[in-house]
């Protein structure tokens, strides 16, 4: 039982790190697209970044 708890905690931390990293990458891409003048692409990446931020919040304790 304790092993399962440790594994689930480990997986929660992994998912949190991945979501944070993805969100940061999507924000950077969104900003680059905005600078390049591609508003539609910028909005799409911003939406994906927001989704990853929400996932990260779900995995935080």
PyMOL Python script that loads the backbone (N, CA, C, O; Angstrom):
from pymol import cmd

cmd.read_pdbstr("""\
ATOM      1  N   UNK A   1       0.832  -1.194   0.000  1.00  0.00           N
ATOM      2  CA  UNK A   1       0.000   0.000   0.000  1.00  0.00           C
ATOM      3  C   UNK A   1       0.874   1.255   0.000  1.00  0.00           C
ATOM      4  O   UNK A   1       0.608   2.201  -0.741  1.00  0.00           O
ATOM      5  N   UNK A   2       1.898   1.260   0.817  1.00  0.00           N
ATOM      6  CA  UNK A   2       2.776   2.424   0.902  1.00  0.00           C
ATOM      7  C   UNK A   2       3.487   2.666  -0.429  1.00  0.00           C
ATOM      8  O   UNK A   2       3.738   3.807  -0.816  1.00  0.00           O
ATOM      9  N   UNK A   3       3.810   1.561  -1.127  1.00  0.00           N
ATOM     10  CA  UNK A   3       4.495   1.678  -2.401  1.00  0.00           C
ATOM     11  C   UNK A   3       3.606   2.376  -3.436  1.00  0.00           C
ATOM     12  O   UNK A   3       4.080   3.201  -4.218  1.00  0.00           O
ATOM     13  N   UNK A   4       2.331   2.039  -3.432  1.00  0.00           N
ATOM     14  CA  UNK A   4       1.398   2.675  -4.361  1.00  0.00           C
ATOM     15  C   UNK A   4       1.284   4.168  -4.077  1.00  0.00           C
ATOM     16  O   UNK A   4       1.206   4.978  -5.001  1.00  0.00           O
ATOM     17  N   UNK A   5       1.276   4.526  -2.806  1.00  0.00           N
ATOM     18  CA  UNK A   5       1.169   5.933  -2.438  1.00  0.00           C
ATOM     19  C   UNK A   5       2.404   6.698  -2.908  1.00  0.00           C
ATOM     20  O   UNK A   5       2.297   7.814  -3.417  1.00  0.00           O
ATOM     21  N   UNK A   6       3.576   6.089  -2.733  1.00  0.00           N
ATOM     22  CA  UNK A   6       4.806   6.740  -3.184  1.00  0.00           C
ATOM     23  C   UNK A   6       4.803   6.909  -4.699  1.00  0.00           C
ATOM     24  O   UNK A   6       5.213   7.947  -5.216  1.00  0.00           O
ATOM     25  N   UNK A   7       4.335   5.877  -5.409  1.00  0.00           N
ATOM     26  CA  UNK A   7       4.302   5.946  -6.872  1.00  0.00           C
ATOM     27  C   UNK A   7       3.327   7.017  -7.346  1.00  0.00           C
ATOM     28  O   UNK A   7       3.639   7.777  -8.262  1.00  0.00           O
ATOM     29  N   UNK A   8       2.159   7.081  -6.734  1.00  0.00           N
ATOM     30  CA  UNK A   8       1.172   8.073  -7.163  1.00  0.00           C
ATOM     31  C   UNK A   8       1.673   9.489  -6.869  1.00  0.00           C
ATOM     32  O   UNK A   8       1.414  10.408  -7.646  1.00  0.00           O
ATOM     33  N   UNK A   9       2.379   9.670  -5.767  1.00  0.00           N
ATOM     34  CA  UNK A   9       2.957  10.983  -5.452  1.00  0.00           C
ATOM     35  C   UNK A   9       4.042  11.338  -6.475  1.00  0.00           C
ATOM     36  O   UNK A   9       4.136  12.480  -6.925  1.00  0.00           O
ATOM     37  N   UNK A  10       4.855  10.347  -6.833  1.00  0.00           N
ATOM     38  CA  UNK A  10       5.894  10.562  -7.838  1.00  0.00           C
ATOM     39  C   UNK A  10       5.270  10.960  -9.176  1.00  0.00           C
ATOM     40  O   UNK A  10       5.734  11.900  -9.822  1.00  0.00           O
ATOM     41  N   UNK A  11       4.224  10.253  -9.593  1.00  0.00           N
ATOM     42  CA  UNK A  11       3.573  10.557 -10.866  1.00  0.00           C
ATOM     43  C   UNK A  11       2.915  11.935 -10.833  1.00  0.00           C
ATOM     44  O   UNK A  11       2.913  12.641 -11.842  1.00  0.00           O
ATOM     45  N   UNK A  12       2.361  12.323  -9.691  1.00  0.00           N
ATOM     46  CA  UNK A  12       1.762  13.645  -9.568  1.00  0.00           C
ATOM     47  C   UNK A  12       2.824  14.715  -9.792  1.00  0.00           C
ATOM     48  O   UNK A  12       2.587  15.701 -10.489  1.00  0.00           O
ATOM     49  N   UNK A  13       3.997  14.512  -9.195  1.00  0.00           N
ATOM     50  CA  UNK A  13       5.078  15.482  -9.357  1.00  0.00           C
ATOM     51  C   UNK A  13       5.569  15.540 -10.799  1.00  0.00           C
ATOM     52  O   UNK A  13       5.878  16.615 -11.313  1.00  0.00           O
ATOM     53  N   UNK A  14       5.641  14.375 -11.452  1.00  0.00           N
ATOM     54  CA  UNK A  14       6.069  14.338 -12.853  1.00  0.00           C
ATOM     55  C   UNK A  14       5.073  15.099 -13.724  1.00  0.00           C
ATOM     56  O   UNK A  14       5.467  15.913 -14.559  1.00  0.00           O
ATOM     57  N   UNK A  15       3.783  14.833 -13.527  1.00  0.00           N
ATOM     58  CA  UNK A  15       2.750  15.506 -14.321  1.00  0.00           C
ATOM     59  C   UNK A  15       2.764  17.009 -14.073  1.00  0.00           C
ATOM     60  O   UNK A  15       2.538  17.796 -14.993  1.00  0.00           O
ATOM     61  N   UNK A  16       3.028  17.407 -12.837  1.00  0.00           N
ATOM     62  CA  UNK A  16       3.099  18.828 -12.508  1.00  0.00           C
ATOM     63  C   UNK A  16       4.265  19.491 -13.242  1.00  0.00           C
ATOM     64  O   UNK A  16       4.108  20.564 -13.824  1.00  0.00           O
ATOM     65  N   UNK A  17       5.440  18.844 -13.211  1.00  0.00           N
ATOM     66  CA  UNK A  17       6.610  19.406 -13.896  1.00  0.00           C
ATOM     67  C   UNK A  17       6.376  19.513 -15.398  1.00  0.00           C
ATOM     68  O   UNK A  17       6.730  20.516 -16.017  1.00  0.00           O
ATOM     69  N   UNK A  18       5.779  18.475 -15.981  1.00  0.00           N
ATOM     70  CA  UNK A  18       5.524  18.479 -17.425  1.00  0.00           C
ATOM     71  C   UNK A  18       4.541  19.584 -17.789  1.00  0.00           C
ATOM     72  O   UNK A  18       4.747  20.297 -18.771  1.00  0.00           O
ATOM     73  N   UNK A  19       3.479  19.731 -17.010  1.00  0.00           N
ATOM     74  CA  UNK A  19       2.477  20.761 -17.301  1.00  0.00           C
ATOM     75  C   UNK A  19       3.085  22.155 -17.190  1.00  0.00           C
ATOM     76  O   UNK A  19       2.808  23.023 -18.018  1.00  0.00           O
ATOM     77  N   UNK A  20       3.912  22.372 -16.171  1.00  0.00           N
ATOM     78  CA  UNK A  20       4.556  23.687 -16.019  1.00  0.00           C
ATOM     79  C   UNK A  20       5.490  23.983 -17.189  1.00  0.00           C
ATOM     80  O   UNK A  20       5.510  25.095 -17.717  1.00  0.00           O
ATOM     81  N   UNK A  21       6.269  22.962 -17.588  1.00  0.00           N
ATOM     82  CA  UNK A  21       7.209  23.141 -18.697  1.00  0.00           C
ATOM     83  C   UNK A  21       6.459  23.414 -20.004  1.00  0.00           C
ATOM     84  O   UNK A  21       6.850  24.287 -20.778  1.00  0.00           O
ATOM     85  N   UNK A  22       5.382  22.661 -20.243  1.00  0.00           N
ATOM     86  CA  UNK A  22       4.592  22.869 -21.455  1.00  0.00           C
ATOM     87  C   UNK A  22       3.978  24.259 -21.475  1.00  0.00           C
ATOM     88  O   UNK A  22       3.988  24.933 -22.505  1.00  0.00           O
ATOM     89  N   UNK A  23       3.442  24.692 -20.332  1.00  0.00           N
ATOM     90  CA  UNK A  23       2.814  26.013 -20.266  1.00  0.00           C
ATOM     91  C   UNK A  23       3.838  27.100 -20.585  1.00  0.00           C
ATOM     92  O   UNK A  23       3.551  28.030 -21.339  1.00  0.00           O
ATOM     93  N   UNK A  24       5.021  26.978 -20.013  1.00  0.00           N
ATOM     94  CA  UNK A  24       6.061  27.980 -20.265  1.00  0.00           C
ATOM     95  C   UNK A  24       6.440  28.007 -21.745  1.00  0.00           C
ATOM     96  O   UNK A  24       6.605  29.078 -22.330  1.00  0.00           O
ATOM     97  N   UNK A  25       6.577  26.825 -22.344  1.00  0.00           N
ATOM     98  CA  UNK A  25       6.934  26.755 -23.764  1.00  0.00           C
ATOM     99  C   UNK A  25       5.838  27.366 -24.631  1.00  0.00           C
ATOM    100  O   UNK A  25       6.134  28.100 -25.574  1.00  0.00           O
ATOM    101  N   UNK A  26       4.584  27.073 -24.323  1.00  0.00           N
ATOM    102  CA  UNK A  26       3.479  27.613 -25.120  1.00  0.00           C
ATOM    103  C   UNK A  26       3.386  29.130 -24.987  1.00  0.00           C
ATOM    104  O   UNK A  26       3.069  29.815 -25.959  1.00  0.00           O
ATOM    105  N   UNK A  27       3.661  29.667 -23.782  1.00  0.00           N
ATOM    106  CA  UNK A  27       3.636  31.131 -23.623  1.00  0.00           C
ATOM    107  C   UNK A  27       4.730  31.774 -24.473  1.00  0.00           C
ATOM    108  O   UNK A  27       4.505  32.811 -25.097  1.00  0.00           O
ATOM    109  N   UNK A  28       5.905  31.163 -24.496  1.00  0.00           N
ATOM    110  CA  UNK A  28       7.016  31.711 -25.290  1.00  0.00           C
ATOM    111  C   UNK A  28       6.661  31.691 -26.775  1.00  0.00           C
ATOM    112  O   UNK A  28       6.876  32.673 -27.486  1.00  0.00           O
ATOM    113  N   UNK A  29       6.111  30.555 -27.241  1.00  0.00           N
ATOM    114  CA  UNK A  29       5.729  30.456 -28.655  1.00  0.00           C
ATOM    115  C   UNK A  29       4.640  31.473 -28.976  1.00  0.00           C
ATOM    116  O   UNK A  29       4.666  32.109 -30.030  1.00  0.00           O
ATOM    117  N   UNK A  30       3.681  31.623 -28.062  1.00  0.00           N
ATOM    118  CA  UNK A  30       2.594  32.585 -28.267  1.00  0.00           C
ATOM    119  C   UNK A  30       3.144  34.002 -28.408  1.00  0.00           C
ATOM    120  O   UNK A  30       2.718  34.755 -29.284  1.00  0.00           O
ATOM    121  N   UNK A  31       4.084  34.357 -27.549  1.00  0.00           N
ATOM    122  CA  UNK A  31       4.692  35.695 -27.626  1.00  0.00           C
ATOM    123  C   UNK A  31       5.457  35.881 -28.934  1.00  0.00           C
ATOM    124  O   UNK A  31       5.403  36.949 -29.543  1.00  0.00           O
ATOM    125  N   UNK A  32       6.176  34.832 -29.367  1.00  0.00           N
ATOM    126  CA  UNK A  32       6.919  34.926 -30.625  1.00  0.00           C
ATOM    127  C   UNK A  32       5.976  35.105 -31.809  1.00  0.00           C
ATOM    128  O   UNK A  32       6.256  35.886 -32.719  1.00  0.00           O
ATOM    129  N   UNK A  33       4.863  34.384 -31.796  1.00  0.00           N
ATOM    130  CA  UNK A  33       3.886  34.520 -32.887  1.00  0.00           C
ATOM    131  C   UNK A  33       3.267  35.922 -32.873  1.00  0.00           C
ATOM    132  O   UNK A  33       3.010  36.499 -33.929  1.00  0.00           O
ATOM    133  N   UNK A  34       3.029  36.463 -31.681  1.00  0.00           N
ATOM    134  CA  UNK A  34       2.462  37.809 -31.586  1.00  0.00           C
ATOM    135  C   UNK A  34       3.446  38.839 -32.141  1.00  0.00           C
ATOM    136  O   UNK A  34       3.044  39.774 -32.834  1.00  0.00           O
ATOM    137  N   UNK A  35       4.717  38.669 -31.841  1.00  0.00           N
ATOM    138  CA  UNK A  35       5.742  39.582 -32.359  1.00  0.00           C
ATOM    139  C   UNK A  35       5.802  39.487 -33.883  1.00  0.00           C
ATOM    140  O   UNK A  35       5.986  40.491 -34.571  1.00  0.00           O
ATOM    141  N   UNK A  36       5.642  38.256 -34.404  1.00  0.00           N
ATOM    142  CA  UNK A  36       5.684  38.051 -35.854  1.00  0.00           C
ATOM    143  C   UNK A  36       4.410  38.538 -36.537  1.00  0.00           C
ATOM    144  O   UNK A  36       4.370  38.657 -37.762  1.00  0.00           O
ATOM    145  N   UNK A  37       3.374  38.818 -35.757  1.00  0.00           N
ATOM    146  CA  UNK A  37       2.144  39.349 -36.322  1.00  0.00           C
ATOM    147  C   UNK A  37       1.090  38.304 -36.616  1.00  0.00           C
ATOM    148  O   UNK A  37       0.064  38.622 -37.218  1.00  0.00           O
ATOM    149  N   UNK A  38       1.314  37.067 -36.207  1.00  0.00           N
ATOM    150  CA  UNK A  38       0.338  35.998 -36.437  1.00  0.00           C
ATOM    151  C   UNK A  38      -0.603  35.920 -35.243  1.00  0.00           C
ATOM    152  O   UNK A  38      -0.379  35.142 -34.316  1.00  0.00           O
ATOM    153  N   UNK A  39      -1.654  36.728 -35.273  1.00  0.00           N
ATOM    154  CA  UNK A  39      -2.547  36.851 -34.118  1.00  0.00           C
ATOM    155  C   UNK A  39      -3.296  35.550 -33.854  1.00  0.00           C
ATOM    156  O   UNK A  39      -3.449  35.148 -32.701  1.00  0.00           O
ATOM    157  N   UNK A  40      -3.765  34.889 -34.910  1.00  0.00           N
ATOM    158  CA  UNK A  40      -4.539  33.657 -34.731  1.00  0.00           C
ATOM    159  C   UNK A  40      -3.683  32.567 -34.086  1.00  0.00           C
ATOM    160  O   UNK A  40      -4.133  31.876 -33.172  1.00  0.00           O
ATOM    161  N   UNK A  41      -2.453  32.419 -34.565  1.00  0.00           N
ATOM    162  CA  UNK A  41      -1.560  31.419 -33.979  1.00  0.00           C
ATOM    163  C   UNK A  41      -1.218  31.785 -32.538  1.00  0.00           C
ATOM    164  O   UNK A  41      -1.168  30.917 -31.667  1.00  0.00           O
ATOM    165  N   UNK A  42      -0.985  33.061 -32.293  1.00  0.00           N
ATOM    166  CA  UNK A  42      -0.664  33.521 -30.947  1.00  0.00           C
ATOM    167  C   UNK A  42      -1.800  33.191 -29.983  1.00  0.00           C
ATOM    168  O   UNK A  42      -1.562  32.710 -28.875  1.00  0.00           O
ATOM    169  N   UNK A  43      -3.032  33.450 -30.410  1.00  0.00           N
ATOM    170  CA  UNK A  43      -4.193  33.147 -29.565  1.00  0.00           C
ATOM    171  C   UNK A  43      -4.318  31.652 -29.307  1.00  0.00           C
ATOM    172  O   UNK A  43      -4.644  31.231 -28.197  1.00  0.00           O
ATOM    173  N   UNK A  44      -4.057  30.849 -30.340  1.00  0.00           N
ATOM    174  CA  UNK A  44      -4.159  29.395 -30.187  1.00  0.00           C
ATOM    175  C   UNK A  44      -3.132  28.888 -29.171  1.00  0.00           C
ATOM    176  O   UNK A  44      -3.457  28.072 -28.308  1.00  0.00           O
ATOM    177  N   UNK A  45      -1.899  29.371 -29.276  1.00  0.00           N
ATOM    178  CA  UNK A  45      -0.868  28.939 -28.331  1.00  0.00           C
ATOM    179  C   UNK A  45      -1.152  29.458 -26.923  1.00  0.00           C
ATOM    180  O   UNK A  45      -0.868  28.772 -25.941  1.00  0.00           O
ATOM    181  N   UNK A  46      -1.705  30.658 -26.819  1.00  0.00           N
ATOM    182  CA  UNK A  46      -2.061  31.191 -25.501  1.00  0.00           C
ATOM    183  C   UNK A  46      -3.149  30.329 -24.858  1.00  0.00           C
ATOM    184  O   UNK A  46      -3.134  30.099 -23.649  1.00  0.00           O
ATOM    185  N   UNK A  47      -4.085  29.859 -25.673  1.00  0.00           N
ATOM    186  CA  UNK A  47      -5.151  28.993 -25.164  1.00  0.00           C
ATOM    187  C   UNK A  47      -4.570  27.670 -24.659  1.00  0.00           C
ATOM    188  O   UNK A  47      -4.976  27.174 -23.608  1.00  0.00           O
ATOM    189  N   UNK A  48      -3.613  27.096 -25.412  1.00  0.00           N
ATOM    190  CA  UNK A  48      -2.980  25.849 -24.978  1.00  0.00           C
ATOM    191  C   UNK A  48      -2.169  26.079 -23.701  1.00  0.00           C
ATOM    192  O   UNK A  48      -2.146  25.223 -22.816  1.00  0.00           O
ATOM    193  N   UNK A  49      -1.506  27.227 -23.606  1.00  0.00           N
ATOM    194  CA  UNK A  49      -0.732  27.540 -22.405  1.00  0.00           C
ATOM    195  C   UNK A  49      -1.649  27.652 -21.196  1.00  0.00           C
ATOM    196  O   UNK A  49      -1.316  27.168 -20.114  1.00  0.00           O
ATOM    197  N   UNK A  50      -2.799  28.287 -21.375  1.00  0.00           N
ATOM    198  CA  UNK A  50      -3.753  28.421 -20.273  1.00  0.00           C
ATOM    199  C   UNK A  50      -4.242  27.051 -19.818  1.00  0.00           C
ATOM    200  O   UNK A  50      -4.394  26.804 -18.622  1.00  0.00           O
ATOM    201  N   UNK A  51      -4.487  26.168 -20.774  1.00  0.00           N
ATOM    202  CA  UNK A  51      -4.916  24.806 -20.437  1.00  0.00           C
ATOM    203  C   UNK A  51      -3.839  24.091 -19.618  1.00  0.00           C
ATOM    204  O   UNK A  51      -4.156  23.414 -18.640  1.00  0.00           O
ATOM    205  N   UNK A  52      -2.572  24.234 -20.008  1.00  0.00           N
ATOM    206  CA  UNK A  52      -1.484  23.602 -19.269  1.00  0.00           C
ATOM    207  C   UNK A  52      -1.347  24.212 -17.873  1.00  0.00           C
ATOM    208  O   UNK A  52      -1.038  23.502 -16.915  1.00  0.00           O
ATOM    209  N   UNK A  53      -1.574  25.518 -17.753  1.00  0.00           N
ATOM    210  CA  UNK A  53      -1.566  26.162 -16.433  1.00  0.00           C
ATOM    211  C   UNK A  53      -2.643  25.558 -15.538  1.00  0.00           C
ATOM    212  O   UNK A  53      -2.411  25.303 -14.356  1.00  0.00           O
ATOM    213  N   UNK A  54      -3.822  25.334 -16.111  1.00  0.00           N
ATOM    214  CA  UNK A  54      -4.912  24.738 -15.336  1.00  0.00           C
ATOM    215  C   UNK A  54      -4.579  23.314 -14.913  1.00  0.00           C
ATOM    216  O   UNK A  54      -4.910  22.903 -13.801  1.00  0.00           O
ATOM    217  N   UNK A  55      -3.924  22.555 -15.796  1.00  0.00           N
ATOM    218  CA  UNK A  55      -3.498  21.206 -15.427  1.00  0.00           C
ATOM    219  C   UNK A  55      -2.499  21.259 -14.273  1.00  0.00           C
ATOM    220  O   UNK A  55      -2.581  20.463 -13.338  1.00  0.00           O
ATOM    221  N   UNK A  56      -1.560  22.198 -14.343  1.00  0.00           N
ATOM    222  CA  UNK A  56      -0.562  22.328 -13.280  1.00  0.00           C
ATOM    223  C   UNK A  56      -1.241  22.641 -11.948  1.00  0.00           C
ATOM    224  O   UNK A  56      -0.855  22.102 -10.911  1.00  0.00           O
ATOM    225  N   UNK A  57      -2.252  23.512 -11.977  1.00  0.00           N
ATOM    226  CA  UNK A  57      -2.970  23.842 -10.741  1.00  0.00           C
ATOM    227  C   UNK A  57      -3.662  22.614 -10.164  1.00  0.00           C
ATOM    228  O   UNK A  57      -3.750  22.457  -8.947  1.00  0.00           O
ATOM    229  N   UNK A  58      -4.154  21.744 -11.045  1.00  0.00           N
ATOM    230  CA  UNK A  58      -4.841  20.537 -10.589  1.00  0.00           C
ATOM    231  C   UNK A  58      -3.885  19.598  -9.849  1.00  0.00           C
ATOM    232  O   UNK A  58      -4.276  18.938  -8.886  1.00  0.00           O
ATOM    233  N   UNK A  59      -2.624  19.544 -10.310  1.00  0.00           N
ATOM    234  CA  UNK A  59      -1.667  18.618  -9.710  1.00  0.00           C
ATOM    235  C   UNK A  59      -0.941  19.195  -8.502  1.00  0.00           C
ATOM    236  O   UNK A  59      -0.242  18.465  -7.799  1.00  0.00           O
ATOM    237  N   UNK A  60      -1.096  20.508  -8.246  1.00  0.00           N
ATOM    238  CA  UNK A  60      -0.454  21.086  -7.067  1.00  0.00           C
ATOM    239  C   UNK A  60      -1.175  20.631  -5.808  1.00  0.00           C
ATOM    240  O   UNK A  60      -2.369  20.333  -5.824  1.00  0.00           O
ATOM    241  N   UNK A  61      -0.423  20.586  -4.725  1.00  0.00           N
ATOM    242  CA  UNK A  61      -1.031  20.181  -3.437  1.00  0.00           C
ATOM    243  C   UNK A  61      -1.387  21.422  -2.653  1.00  0.00           C
ATOM    244  O   UNK A  61      -1.908  21.322  -1.542  1.00  0.00           O
TER     245      UNK A  61
END
""", "prot")
cmd.dss("prot")
cmd.show_as("cartoon", "prot")
cmd.util.cbc("prot")
cmd.orient("prot")
